[in-house]
Amino acid sequence: MSWSVLAAATEPEPLPVTLDEAAEKATNAASWVEENWSTWLNTGLRILLIVIVALLLRWAVRRALTKLIERMNRSAQAVEGTALGGLLVNAERRRQRSEAIGSVLRSVASFLILGTAGLMVLGAFDIDLAPLLASAGVAGVAIGFGARNLVTDFLSGVFMILEDQYGVGDSVDAGVASGEVVEVGLRVTKLRGVDGEVWYVRNGEIKRIGNLSQGWATAAVDVTVRPTEDLDKVRSVITAAGEAMAKDEPWNERLWGPVEVLGLTEVLLDQMTVRVSVKTMPGKKLGVERELRWRIKRGLDEAGIRIVGGLPAQASEEKPADPTAGMAAPSAFSSTVSPQSVATTPLPRTDLGKP
């Protein structure tokens, strides 16, 4: 006989449920539902109201932020055609910056609204939120201490985007690295150096930033000539070279002002330095400086003005060659009475006369 048969034989048979007991159980269940249905309905309505209000509030906040971003873009496009707008406003860059700001603000608003709604829903179920909030506070403090650099990088990135310190395509000097901005993130900024290397710079590590692509740039050239040259002639040659450069393509678009001779920056016995300056398009400073040096050098050569560092002037009279230039210095061993010669003379032998 198997164990299952024995177990079935030893188990007592269930007593049949009578009609009175079934009616009593049904009555108790109905009374329990009747006592608690109002509470359930109240809780359900509260949860439904919380969810509807949260969704409506989230939609209204996101719509308001979207309208604000569109207004910022329209204001940027309105001044784009003006002279000041051409220097300080870039519509595409403003659009990217405003979209990044709007995305951050929408995400923060959604997190706050939905998080608050979730806590209110838990409170509607009579759940004690004090331990949950205490645990969240302790966890937040621990995460804050452990990820303080991450928080610093994020906040620095947000303020960099809000203040429009730099954008994609700008040439910047971030202190720890310099180059062209390839990507701007909330935590890391990516730069490409002059040699092609890519730098990943944390936003929290950037203590100062120098943007070489905003507004305009200044091209400066130093011209060093002899102190005997006529300064008025030097000025006229440089001015003529700058005017000719401003009329040629593509320099007429890259030069945003006339070429100015600022004056002398250094006067020495053998040279003097003339400083030349001109405002240029951002990012075109080096090319303008090279072309300006080229044209100034050609103009000075045509005017007969020699810059310092050229070929030296030829001497009018040649000095006769020195006949003793190829002779060696006299030696101390040439004299037999010199101490060096006496020291090297061998001593005579004294035992030659002995048998």
Secondary structure as the mmCIF struct_conf table of DSSP 4:
data_model
#
loop_
_struct_conf.conf_type_id
_struct_conf.id
_struct_conf.beg_label_comp_id
_struct_conf.beg_label_asym_id
_struct_conf.beg_label_seq_id
_struct_conf.end_label_comp_id
_struct_conf.end_label_asym_id
_struct_conf.end_label_seq_id
HELX_RH_AL_P HELX_RH_AL_P1 TRP A 3 THR A 10
BEND BEND1 GLU A 11 GLU A 11
HELX_LH_PP_P HELX_LH_PP_P1 PRO A 12 THR A 18
HELX_RH_AL_P HELX_RH_AL_P2 LEU A 19 ALA A 78
BEND BEND2 VAL A 79 VAL A 79
TURN_TY1_P TURN_TY1_P1 GLU A 80 GLY A 81
BEND BEND3 THR A 82 THR A 82
HELX_RH_AL_P HELX_RH_AL_P3 ALA A 83 LEU A 88
HELX_RH_AL_P HELX_RH_AL_P4 ALA A 91 ALA A 124
TURN_TY1_P TURN_TY1_P2 PHE A 125 ASP A 126
HELX_RH_AL_P HELX_RH_AL_P5 ALA A 130 GLY A 146
TURN_TY1_P TURN_TY1_P3 ALA A 147 ALA A 147
HELX_RH_AL_P HELX_RH_AL_P6 ARG A 148 GLU A 163
TURN_TY1_P TURN_TY1_P4 ASP A 164 ASP A 164
TURN_TY1_P TURN_TY1_P5 VAL A 168 GLY A 169
STRN STRN1 SER A 171 ASP A 173
BEND BEND4 GLY A 175 VAL A 176
STRN STRN2 SER A 178 VAL A 184
BEND BEND5 LEU A 186 ARG A 187
STRN STRN3 VAL A 188 ARG A 192
TURN_TY1_P TURN_TY1_P6 VAL A 194 ASP A 195
BEND BEND6 GLY A 196 GLY A 196
STRN STRN4 VAL A 198 ARG A 202
HELX_RH_3T_P HELX_RH_3T_P1 ASN A 203 GLU A 205
STRN STRN5 GLY A 210 ASN A 211
BEND BEND7 LEU A 212 GLY A 215
STRN STRN6 ALA A 217 VAL A 225
TURN_TY1_P TURN_TY1_P7 PRO A 227 THR A 228
BEND BEND8 GLU A 229 GLU A 229
HELX_RH_AL_P HELX_RH_AL_P7 LEU A 231 LYS A 247
BEND BEND9 ASP A 248 ASP A 248
TURN_TY1_P TURN_TY1_P8 GLU A 249 PRO A 250
HELX_RH_AL_P HELX_RH_AL_P8 TRP A 251 ARG A 254
STRN STRN7 LEU A 255 LEU A 255
BEND BEND10 GLY A 257 GLY A 257
STRN STRN8 GLU A 260 VAL A 267
BEND BEND11 LEU A 269 ASP A 270
STRN STRN9 MET A 272 THR A 280
TURN_TY1_P TURN_TY1_P9 PRO A 282 GLY A 283
HELX_RH_AL_P HELX_RH_AL_P9 LYS A 285 ALA A 303
TURN_TY1_P TURN_TY1_P10 GLY A 304 GLY A 304
HELX_LH_PP_P HELX_LH_PP_P2 ILE A 305 ARG A 306
STRN STRN10 ILE A 307 ILE A 307
TURN_TY1_P TURN_TY1_P11 VAL A 308 GLY A 309
BEND BEND12 GLY A 310 GLY A 310
HELX_LH_PP_P HELX_LH_PP_P3 LEU A 311 ALA A 315
BEND BEND13 SER A 316 GLU A 317
HELX_LH_PP_P HELX_LH_PP_P4 GLU A 318 ASP A 322
TURN_TY1_P TURN_TY1_P12 PRO A 323 GLY A 326
HELX_LH_PP_P HELX_LH_PP_P5 MET A 327 SER A 331
HELX_RH_3T_P HELX_RH_3T_P2 ALA A 332 SER A 334
BEND BEND14 SER A 335 SER A 335
TURN_TY1_P TURN_TY1_P13 THR A 336 VAL A 337
BEND BEND15 SER A 338 SER A 338
HELX_RH_AL_P HELX_RH_AL_P10 PRO A 339 THR A 344
BEND BEND16 THR A 345 THR A 345
HELX_LH_PP_P HELX_LH_PP_P6 PRO A 346 ARG A 349
BEND BEND17 THR A 350 THR A 350
BEND BEND18 LEU A 352 GLY A 353
#
